[in-house]
Structure formats: structure tokens, C-alpha cells
């Protein structure tokens, strides 16, 4: 369970940042929402490796990893990733081995790895506030997708 961390550049609107500093409050707010989890489970059916942008506390990450997927979980918020890392300690060894977390900005994050699937769940994409942010992010997605 390798944990690489980088210093992330703030990208969120200041009002949105408050939403992502308390992982427990975030989880309570969205605990009843499962339709996106079911959707991404179906979409990822044939994928073995997944890059998830906006992974947060692991709402999608953990179900995907439990289903046997290797997930690189990227999020700008180190606070949210700390909750995910804590949640991983309660998972079995196989799930822990399939998840790597990375604090990074989705517009600039780079890895040499290629993935079967790239997901940006919930409303993460809506935090790209300019055309240049969208273009930069989509270039990263394209760069990380396996042929």
C-alpha cells in the first residue's frame, strides 16, 4: 500500500474548499447516495486498472477495489485522502493492496502508468472553472488512458 504525496496547487473556489476539509461530514452528507457507485461499478466491469480523479474519502474507490480493481485514487484534498487512508486500514489486505492514494491537482497530475479506465465521479469535473482547466484536465485523462 504505497502512499505517494505531492504538494497540490489549490484549484477549488474558496467556497467549495470548505466542503472538502471534513471527510466525516462529507461522508454523512452523501451516505445515502449509491446510484453513482452502482453506475461506476457497471462501467468498470471489464477494467482491471482505474485512475480515479476526485477520489475523496473513497465513496467509489473502495467499492471498485473490493470488486478486484486496482485503483489510483487522486484528490486535491489531503484531508479527504486521510479519511480514505484510515478507511483502508479497516479493509482486508487484498483491498489495501489494490489502492494507492495520491494528493495532486487533476489538471497537472502525471504518472507514467496507463489505465483501462479513468473516472471523475460525482461533481468533481464541475470544479474546473475555466476552459484552460478543462483542456488541461482532459489532456491528462487522454495521456493516462491505455489504448
C-alpha positions in Angstrom: 0.0 0.0 0.0 2.3 2.7 -1.3 1.3 6.2 -0.4 2.9 9.0 -2.5 2.2 12.6 -1.6 2.8 15.8 -3.5 2.1 19.4 -2.7 -1.1 20.2 -4.6 -1.9 23.6 -6.0 -5.2 25.0 -4.7 -7.7 24.8 -7.6 -11.1 25.0 -5.9 -13.2 28.0 -5.4 -12.7 29.1 -1.8 -16.4 28.4 -1.0 -16.0 24.8 -2.4 -12.9 24.1 -0.3 -14.8 24.2 2.9 -16.9 21.2 1.6 -13.8 19.1 1.3 -11.9 19.6 4.6 -14.1 17.5 6.8 -14.2 14.0 5.3 -16.6 12.6 8.0 -19.1 15.4 7.4 -18.8 14.8 3.6 -19.5 11.1 4.1 -22.5 11.8 6.3 -23.9 14.2 3.7 -23.6 11.7 0.9 -24.0 8.3 2.6 -27.5 7.7 1.1 -26.3 8.2 -2.5 -25.4 5.0 -4.1 -26.6 5.3 -7.7 -23.2 6.6 -8.8 -21.4 3.8 -7.1 -23.6 1.3 -8.9 -23.1 3.1 -12.2 -19.3 3.1 -12.0 -19.3 -0.5 -10.9 -21.1 -1.4 -14.2 -18.9 0.9 -16.2 -15.7 -0.6 -14.7 -16.9 -4.2 -15.1 -14.1 -5.1 -17.7 -11.4 -2.7 -16.3 -8.5 -4.1 -14.3 -6.9 -0.7 -13.6 -8.6 2.6 -12.8 -7.4 6.1 -12.3 -10.0 7.9 -10.2 -9.8 11.7 -10.0 -11.6 13.4 -7.1 -11.4 10.2 -5.0 -12.1 12.0 -1.8 -12.9 9.6 1.1 -13.3 6.6 -1.2 -17.0 6.5 -2.0 -16.1 5.0 -5.4 -12.6 3.8 -4.7 -13.5 1.3 -2.0 -16.3 -0.5 -3.9 -14.1 -0.6 -7.0 -11.2 -2.1 -5.1 -13.5 -4.5 -3.3 -14.6 -5.8 -6.7 -11.0 -6.6 -7.6 -9.9 -3.4 -9.5 -6.6 -1.7 -8.9 -7.3 2.0 -8.2 -5.0 5.0 -8.2 -7.1 7.5 -6.1 -6.1 11.1 -6.8 -7.6 14.1 -4.9 -6.5 17.6 -4.3 -7.6 17.4 -0.7 -5.1 15.7 1.6 -7.8 15.9 4.4 -10.2 13.8 2.3 -7.4 11.3 1.4 -6.5 10.9 5.1 -10.1 9.7 5.6 -9.7 7.2 2.7 -6.3 6.0 4.1 -8.0 5.5 7.5 -10.9 3.6 5.9 -8.4 1.4 4.1 -6.9 0.2 7.4 -10.3 -1.5 8.1 -10.3 -3.3 4.7 -8.8 -6.7 4.0 -5.2 -7.0 2.8 -6.3 -7.6 -0.8 -8.3 -4.4 -1.0 -5.5 -2.4 0.7 -3.0 -3.7 -1.9 -5.2 -2.6 -4.8 -5.4 1.1 -3.7 -2.8 3.8 -4.0 -3.7 7.4 -2.9 -2.1 10.5 -4.3 -2.7 14.1 -3.3 -2.5 16.1 -6.6 -4.2 18.5 -8.8 -6.2 16.8 -11.5 -5.1 19.4 -14.1 -1.5 18.7 -13.7 -1.1 15.2 -12.2 1.1 12.9 -14.3 2.2 9.3 -14.0 3.9 7.0 -16.5 1.1 4.4 -15.8 -1.7 3.8 -18.3 -5.2 2.7 -17.1 -8.0 0.8 -18.5 -10.5 3.4 -17.2 -10.3 6.9 -15.9 -13.2 8.1 -13.8 -14.1 11.5 -12.4 -17.0 10.9 -10.2 -19.8 12.8 -8.7 -19.3 16.6 -9.4 -15.6 16.7 -9.5 -15.5 17.9 -13.1 -17.6 20.9 -12.1 -14.6 22.2 -10.2 -12.8 23.0 -13.4 -13.7 26.7 -13.7 -12.1 27.7 -16.9 -11.7 26.4 -20.4 -7.9 26.1 -19.9 -8.6 24.0 -16.7 -10.9 21.7 -18.7 -8.4 21.4 -21.6 -5.5 20.6 -19.2 -7.6 18.0 -17.3 -8.8 16.3 -20.4 -5.2 16.2 -21.7 -4.2 14.4 -18.5 -7.1 11.9 -19.0 -6.1 11.2 -22.5 -2.5 10.8 -21.5 -3.3 8.2 -18.9 -5.8 6.0 -20.8 -4.5 2.7 -22.2 -5.1 2.3 -25.9 
